[in-house]
Amino acid sequence: FLATIKTDVPISLDMEALKREQPDEEELRKIFEELEFRTLLDRILKTEKKTAAPSAPVQSDLFGFFAGENTDEQKNSNLTRLEDLDFDYQLLDSEAKIDDFLQIIVTKDFFSLDTETTGTDPITAELVGMSFSFAENQAFYVPVPANREEALKIVNIFKPLYENPEILKVGQNIKYDIEVLMNYGIEIQGKMFDTMLAHYLIQPELYHNMDYLAEVFLNYQTIHIEELIGPKGKNQKSMRDLAPSDIYEYAAEDADITLRLKNVLEPKLKEIDCEDLFWNVEMPLVPVLAHMEMTGVCIDTDTLKETSEKLTNRLNEIEHHIYELAGESFNIASPRQVGEILFGKMKIVEKPKKTKTGQYVTSEEVLQQLRSKSPIIDEILNYRGLKKLLGTYIDALPKLINSRTGHIHASFNQAITATGRLSSSDPNLQNIPVRDDDGKEIRRCFIPEPGCLFFSADYSQIELRIMAHLSQDPNMVEAFREGSDIHAATAAKIWHEDIKEVTDAQRKKAKTANFGIIYGITTFGLAQRMNIENREAKQIIEDYFRTFPGVQAYMEKAKEMAREKGYAETLFHRRRYLPDINSKNGTVRGFAERNAINAPIQGSEADIIKVAMIRIFNRFRAEGIRSKMIIQVHDELNFSVYPEEKEKVEKIVVEEMQNAYQLSVPLVADAGWGNNWLEAH
């Protein structure tokens, strides 16, 4: 019945009404302009083509927000461009002009800033110019010569301005500008407003680049960089190749638009109750991350080479064993060939999953479920894991070492994750496996500065402590306040044992339940993770909620609050919007419900460690500590420490981590020392 096309539905058909007539062009134009259907405007309404500024041919994305837009879109866009404005952009290319400008800007309470450079890596980029704005539609550009000595002369003129603590500095991704200027001996001081981070708090899951923000909030299309230096590729120019007269309007526009965005975004932070989070957490964290990135981390290249050889030999052994088990050699990196061996030749299951194109599915999720069917599955998974470690870290790390500093300078990204956690790139330190021996080998390669010690501190079970605080479950709160092993205490309560009688197997199950259940894991999910029957998993979840009824009540309340508000929020009022929380689709809704439970916990954890980082950084400076914070991974902080500062550093770090936020249960930080990251953690 469901698949039958109904032919007896009563429909009255007026053939005359279906005739195509001449459209109402005025109404149609309004619709096309509102929806930005630029091609249809031209094709259907035959709009006259306007002469646009010359633009490099760059492939456009879906909405034309993020790269140079294609020529047709620019011609027909209803967005304002620079040539439509009454603007005052000035090129300050003489001492007299610079002096006149400085006389005015030092009297202001704020200004926006931007730097033009030779590249996107702040560690290696050279200054090409600096732009400033203190009033909308007005901005100034100062060119900086290539010669280092000449450049320093000009940049140093602006040092008192940048380092004036009384003037608010406004930037878009201001961390980049901070680092570029640090290479010229300047440290930006005073309060800062980053438009990228402001928008990140307002809409965490959208884009935060300036071109996009200008279109959305200002109905304005910026000059895209490709219009100046051409499309990406070997023929793309550097900003250094252009004359200041070709650059200054583009550079001045960046400072102007940044200031205009600040004026729009600042009131919106107040609307969503995120002012404290912005001014007291996100913005003070920016210089902390800038210094971490500039410091970088040392890599033991000899150990890395040993690890590479060791893992490559293991990979070759696994490869040959897979060929033996399969009875032939094949490309293990090819999902198609793996599928043909496992399901076509070996037939390890009767009805294997297939894609729409008829290819066997060999994803990790599928293979994990089939591990018990054949030893070849385990070997293929091991091969993939090792191959990924070698490609992502072991063989990639030496290429990331900066030739000038001898360090790896990872980027710590503030505006990427929806939860508020920091992410890192080049390399991604957050994703180094820590549970298996191979992942641990990578950590062995990260070492402190010569003559220093590696110090690592991390929060003990911070997610469960936050859950205890949020849920106020009496049993969970009591366990943490008494300093009990929470997993053993959970096992004791679930299985009605004395805590001293709890077995390792029971504790392990309780640990899996603790971390799985607070994030809304399903019975099936828990059964898969613990490798047990669904029936046993169901019983564990029921027993868990009987033990911690406050946790279950909190989880239901978290989902209900998210349904009412449309978002979940952390202890610091960071929001995670959940538009699917009321979806009719159970799978989609279930995912949003798990996020409603997860976001306040994971986001609060992220906020707490950010506060700890800021306080540690400020204490180090105030107390003249030379040791450096070098790596952050989720709930863990790592330092390169001078031996004579060992006791002082540990005291400051543990103190600030444990006092970063007052929960109703104690925050506990564990600490360790060593000659490398592995030994210390």
N, C-alpha and C positions, 0 to 999 in steps of 0.2 A: 504493500500500500504506500509506504514511504517513498518508494522509488518510482511510483507511477505518476506520469504527467496527467494532471486533471484537465479534461477537455470540456467539462460541463459547468465550469464556473460562470455565473451570469455576468457578462460584460457587455455594456452598450457601446457600440463602435460608431463614431461619427467620422466618416472618411474625409469629409470636407475640412474638419478641424486639424487633420494630419497634414494638410498641404503646407509646403514650405513657403513662407512669405518673407518679404524684406524685413530684416530685424530693425528694432528701435535702436539706432546707433548710439544715441546719447546714453540710454540706460545700459547698453552692452559695454560701452566704454567705461562707465563707472565701475561695473563689475570686474572687467578685465584689469583695470588699474588697481582696484582694491586687492585683488588676488594676485597681482603682479604677473598676469599672463601676457608677457611682453611679446612673445612670438605671435600669439593670436591677435594682439592689437595690430601688428604689422600685416599679418596675412589676411585677416577678415575685414579690418577697418581701413586697411591701406594707409597707415600713418606715414607722414612724411619722415624721411630719414634725416636725422640731425647729424651734424659733424661732431664726432666725439674726439677727445684727446687721443693721440696715438697710443695704442696699447699692444703689448706683446701678446701673441696668440697663446693663451694659457687655457688648458682644459678646465671647464667650469664644473663645479659640483652641482648637486641637485637644486639648491636654492641660490647658488651664486654668492654665498656669503663668505666663503673661506679662501678662495684663490682669486686671481684676476678674473673677472667675469668676461664672458665672450662679448664680442663687439656688438652684436645685435641687442643683447640685454642692456648694455650700457646706453645704446642709442635710444632704446624705448623705455628706460627705467623712469619711474616717477619719483626716485630718490633724489634728494638734493646733492649736488656736487660742489666742489670748491668754487668753480666759476659762477655758480648761482649766488654766492654770498658776497656781502660787503665786508671784506676781510682786510686785516692789516698785518701782513707777515713781512718781517724785516730780516735781511741778511747783515749780520754784524761782522764785517770783514776788515775793520780797522780799529786801532786802539781807541780812537776818539769815540766811535760808535759804542764800543764795549764799555768804556767809562761812563758814557751817558746812560746806558742801559742799567749798569750796576747801581748808579745813583738812585734810580727809581725802584728797582726790584728789592733792594735791602730794606725799603720802608714797608714792604708788604707782609701780611701775616701768613701767606701761603703762596706757592707757585707749583705748577706742574713741570715735570722734566722728562726728557727722553734723550737717549744717546744713539747716534748713528755709528755703526762699526763695520769692520771688514768681514765679520762672520757671526754665526749664531752661538758659538761656544765662548762663554764669557772669560774662560781661563786664557784663551789664546787670542781673542778678538782685540783689535786695535781701534782706538777712537778715530772716527772720521769727523764727527761734529757733535755738538750739544745743543738741544733746543729747550726753550722755556716759554711758559705762558702764565700770566696772572689775571687775564681778563678774556672772556669768551670772544672769539673771532680775532684775537690779537696774539701773536707769538713771534719769537725771535730765534734765529739760528746762528750759532758760532762755529765756523769751520775749524778743524784741528789738523795741522799738517802731519805728514807721514814721519818726518824726522822726530825721533824721540825727544831730544833736548828742546826743540822748538815747541813740540806738543806740550811738554811739561810746563814751559813758560806760560802758555795760554791757559792750560787747565788750572794751574796754581792761582791764577787771578780769581778763579771762581771757588777756590777752596773755602774761604771764609763763608761764602754763601751756602754751599752744600753742608758745611759743618756747623752752621748756626742752629743751635737747639731750639730757638724760639720760633722758627718758621716751619710751618707744615709743608711737607714735600708730598706731592701727588704723582703717582706713576701708574703705568699699565705693565704688570709683571716687573715691579720695581726691583726685585731681587737681582735681575739681570743687570740693571744699571748700577746697582750697588757694587756688584762684583767687577764690572768693567772699570768703574772709577777707583776701586781698591787697587787695581793694577797701576794706577797713576798716583798712588799715595793719598787718596781722599777717602774718608769714611763718612758717609751721609749720616747725619745725626738729627735728633728731634723726632716729633711724631710724623708718621707716614700714613698715606691713604693709597691703597692699591686697588684700582678699579676692577682688576681681574679677580681679586680675592673677595671684593664686595659682591660682585655678581655670583661668585661661587657659593657664597652663603645664601644669596637670594634664590638662585636656581642651580643647585649643585650638579644636576645631570645634563645641563645644556652646555653649549660652547661658551668660552669666555674670552675669545680673542677680540681684539679691538675692532676689526672690520665688521664682525658679526654684531657686536654691541652697538656700534654706531648705526647700523641699519635698523636694529630693533628699537633702540631707545631714542635715537635722534633723527630717524628717517633720512640718514645721510650715507652716501657712498664715498668712502675714503679713496685716496690715490693708492692703488696697490703697488707694491714694490716691483712687481714684474713690469709695470709700465716704465720703470726707470732702468732696471738692470736686465730685463728680458726673462724668458722662462727658464725654469731649472734645467740644468744640463751643462755640458762642457763649455758652451759658448756664453753662459751667463756671466755678466760683468760683476765686479765688486763695487761697492759704494765708493771706494778709493779711486776708481777709474773715472768717476764723474766730476765735473766742475761744481764748486759750491753753488753757482747760480742755477744749476740743474737740480740740485738736491733741496735747496732751502725751503721751498714751498711744501714739499712732501714731509720734511722733518718738522717744520713748524706746525703743520696740520696735526701730526701725531701728538704734540704737546697740547695743542688747542682742544682736540677731540677728547683727550684724556681728562682735561679740566672740565669740559662740558659733561662728560660721563659721570664724573665725581658729583657734580651738582644734581644729577638725576638719581644716582644710586644711593647717595647718603640718606635721603628721607626714607627710601624703601627699607633700609636696614632697621630703621626705627619701627616701621610698620610691622616687621616680623620679629621684633624683640631680639634682634641679634647685635645690637650696638656693643654690649659688653663683650660678647664673643669676638667681635671684629677688633675692637680697640685694645682689649686686654689679653687676647690669645693669638689670633691670626697675625695681626700686624707686628707685635713684639717678637713673634717667631721668625719673621723674615730675615732680620740680621743674623739670628742664630744659625739659620740654614745657610746663609751666604758665607759665613765664616767656616762652617763645616765643609761646604763645597770647595772653598778656596784652600783649606788645609789639605783635604784629600786623605788618602790612606795608602800606606806602603804595602807592597806585594813582595813576598819572597819568591823570586822567579826560579830559584833552584828547586825549591819544594814543589812549585807549580809544574816544573818540567818533570820531576820524579812522578808526581801524581798523574800527569798526562801519559807518561810511558806505562805506568802501572794499570791505569784504566783502559788504555788502548789495547794492551795485552789481554786484559779480561774480556774486552769486547770481541776480540778475535777468537778467544776460546768459546765464548757463548755462541758466536756466529757458526763455528764449525760444529758445535753440539746440535744447534738447530738444524743444520744440513743433514746430520746423521739421523736425527729423529724424523725428519721429513723424507729422507731417502733420496734427496736431490738438493742441489744448490739453487737459490733464487734470490731475488732482491728483497731483503727483509724490510727495507725502507719503503717498499711499494705496497700500499693497502690492498691493491687489486691482486697482486701476486700472493700476498699473505692469505687473502680470502680464498683464492683458488687452491692453495695447499691445504689449509685447515678444513674447508668445507667441501671443496670440489674433489680433492684427492683423498684426504684422511677421513672425511665425513664424521667429524667429531660430534656433530649434532644432526638430528634428522631434518629439522626445518630451520635453517639459519636465516637471520634477517638479511634483507637485501635493500639496496637503495632503489630509487625510481628508475635508474638506468640499468638495473639488474645486477649491479656489483654487490658482492658480499660486504656486510658491515663489519669492520674490524677495529672499531674505536676502542679506547681503553676501557670504557664502561662495559662494553659487550664482552671483551676478553676477561675482565675481572670476574664477571659472572660465570665464566666457563673454565676457571682455573683448575677445578677438580677433574675436568674431562680428559686432560692430557698434559704431561710434563712440558710439552713444547710451548704451551700457552705462557707458563711462567717464564720460560727462557726468552720468548718474544717480548714480554713486558720488561724483563730485565735489560734486554738489548736496547729497547726504546729509551728506557730511563737513562742508561749509560750514555747513549748517543746524544741525548739532550744535554746531559751534564757537560760532556766534552765540547759540544758545539756552542752552548750558551755561556759557559763559564771557563772551563779549563783552557780551551784554545782561544777564547775571545779575550780573556783578561789581559794577556801581554800586549795586545793591540790597543788597549785602552790606556796604557801607561803614557803619561805626558812626558815628552822628551826633555822639556825644560825643567820640570819639577821632580820627575822620577816617581810621581804618585799617580794613583787613579782618582779622578775627581768625579764621583757619581753626582747626578742631579737629584735633589730631594724635592719632589713635586707636591705642592700644597693644594692644587686645584684640580685633581684628577678623580679621586675616589668619591663615591656618593656618600660614604659613611663618615668622612672626615679624617680617615687615616692618611698618613703620608705614603706616597709611593716613591720608588726610586728607579732611575734608568741609567744606562751606560756605566756600570751594570745594574741590573735589577737585584738589589741585595735582599729584598723582601722575599724573593722566591727561592733562595738557596735552601735545598732540603736539609733539615736538621735531625731527622729521625734515623736515617740510614747512614752507614759508615762512609759511603761514597760522597754524600753531601757534606759530612763532617770533614772529609779530606779537603774540600774547598776552603772551609773556614781556617784550616791549618795554614793556608797560604797568606792570610791577612795578618800583618805584623805591625807593631808600633814603630814609632820613629827610632832611629839608632840610639841606643843607650836608654830607651824607655821601656816601660812595662805595659802590657795590654790589660785593661780593666773593663769588666763587663758587669752591668747591673740590670736585673729585670724584675718586673712585678710578679709576685707569686699569686697565681690563680685570680688575676684581677677581674676577669669576666664574671666568675662566680661571686666574687665579693660585691661587684656592682649589682648582680642579680639579688643577692641577700639584702642590699640596701634598698633597691627598688621594690622588692616584694615584701620586705619586712617579715619574711617567713621565720617564725621563732626558732625552729630546729636548725635552719641554716645559719641564722645570726648567732645562735648559741655556739655552734661548732667553730665558727671563725673567732668569736670573742674568747673562747677557751684555748685557741691555738691548736685545735685538733687537726689531724690530717683529714681534710674534707672528704676525700674519696673513701678513706677507710671508715669515716663516720657515716657517710652515705650508705656504704655496704652494710655496716652494722645495723643501721635502722631498717634498710630494705629487707634484710634476711634475718632480722631479730637475733643478731649475734652480739656478744661482747666485742668491743672494738679490738681487743687483744687477740680474739679468736678469728678475726677476718683473714681469709686466705688471699694470696696474691691474685688468684683468678677472680675472686669476688671483687677485690679492689679495682682490678683492671676493668671489669664490667661496669662497676660504679663510676669509674672515671669517664668511660665512654658515654654512659648514661648522663652524667653531669653536664658534659659539654654538648652532647647531642640534643638532649631534651630541652635545655634552655634556649636553643635556637630552633625549636619547633620541629624536630626530626619526626618523621612518620614511623609507624610500626615497621613497615617494610624497610625503610632506610636504616633503622637501628638493627634490624635482623641482618641486613647486608653488611653493615659495618662491623658487627660483632660475630658474624659468621654463625648465627644461630637460627633456630626455627622462628617463624612469625609468631607462633603461639607464645614462645618464651619471651620474645621481645615485647609483645603486648602486655604480658604479665609484669615485666620489669617496669614498663612505663606506668602501669596502674599502681604498682607498689611504690614507685618514685613519687607519684602525686599524692599518695596516701601519707608518705613520709614528709613531703614538703607541700602541703596544701596551699600555702601562701604563694608559691611559685606558679602553680596552676591558675590561681585567682589573678595574679599579676598578668600572666600571659593572655588570659581572656580579656582583662581590662585594657591591655595594650592594643589588642585588635579592635576592641570597641571604640577606644579613643581615636584610633587611626581612621576608623569608618566615619566617625563624626567630623573630624577635622580635615581628613584627607592627607595627613602627614603624621610621622612619628618624630619625637624630638629627644635630645640628650639632656643630661643634667645641666648643660650649659646653654640650652635652647637652640642647639643646631638642629635644623629640620631636614628630614628626608621625606620627600613627597611620594605618595603611594596612590597614583591615579587608578590602579587596578584593584584597590581594596574592596570595592563593591561590584566587581565584575561578576557576570552571570556564569562565566566559565570557571569551573571549580579549580582547575590546574593553575590558571592565571591568578585567581583570587588567593589560592593557597600560597603561592610564591610571595604575593604582597603581604599576606598575613605573617609569614615567617620573617619578612623584613621589618614588619611592625614590632616584632619581638626583638629581633637582632639589632636594629639600628640604634635604639637607646643604649644598649650594652656596648656594642663595638664603638659607637660614636663617642660615648662618655669615656671609654678607655683611651681613645685617640686624643680627646680634649685634655684628659688628666696628664698624659705623658707630655703633651705640648707645654702645659703649664710647668711641669717639672723641668723640661729643657730650658725654658726661659729663665727660671729661677737659678738653675745651675750655672748657666752662661753668665748671668748677672753677678752671682756670688764669685765665680772665678775671676771676673774683672775687678770686682770691688776688693777682693783679697789678694790680688796680684798673682794668681795661679797661672803658671806657664803651660800646664798640661792642657790638652785639647779634647773636646768631644768630636768624634770622627764618624760614627755610624749610628743610625737609628733604625731599628727593625721592630715595628709594631709596639710591643711592651718592653723593649730592650734598648739600653743605651750603652755605647762602647767608647772607650777613651784611650788615648795614648798618654801615658803618665810618667813624669820624671820621678825616679825612685825616691828622691828626698821629699816629694809631695804626696807620697803614697797614702799615709794615714789621713792627711787633710782632705784629699780628693774623695776617698771612700766615705768619710764623715759627711762632707757636703752633699755628695750624690745621693746617698741613702736617706739622709735627712730630708732633702728637698723632694725626692720621689715619694717618700712616705707621708709628707705633709702637703702634697700638691692639692689635695681635696679632702675634706672631712666627710667620710662615709660613716654610716652607723656601725660599721665593722672596720677593724684596722686595715690600712694598706700596708703591705709588706714587700720590701725589695730585697732580693737575694743578690749577693755580689761575689765575684770571683776574679782571680789574677792569673796571669800566665805570660808566656813568651809569644803567644799568638791568640787569635780569636777562639780557636777550638779549646785550647787549654783554659782560657779564662771563663768560658761559658759552659 
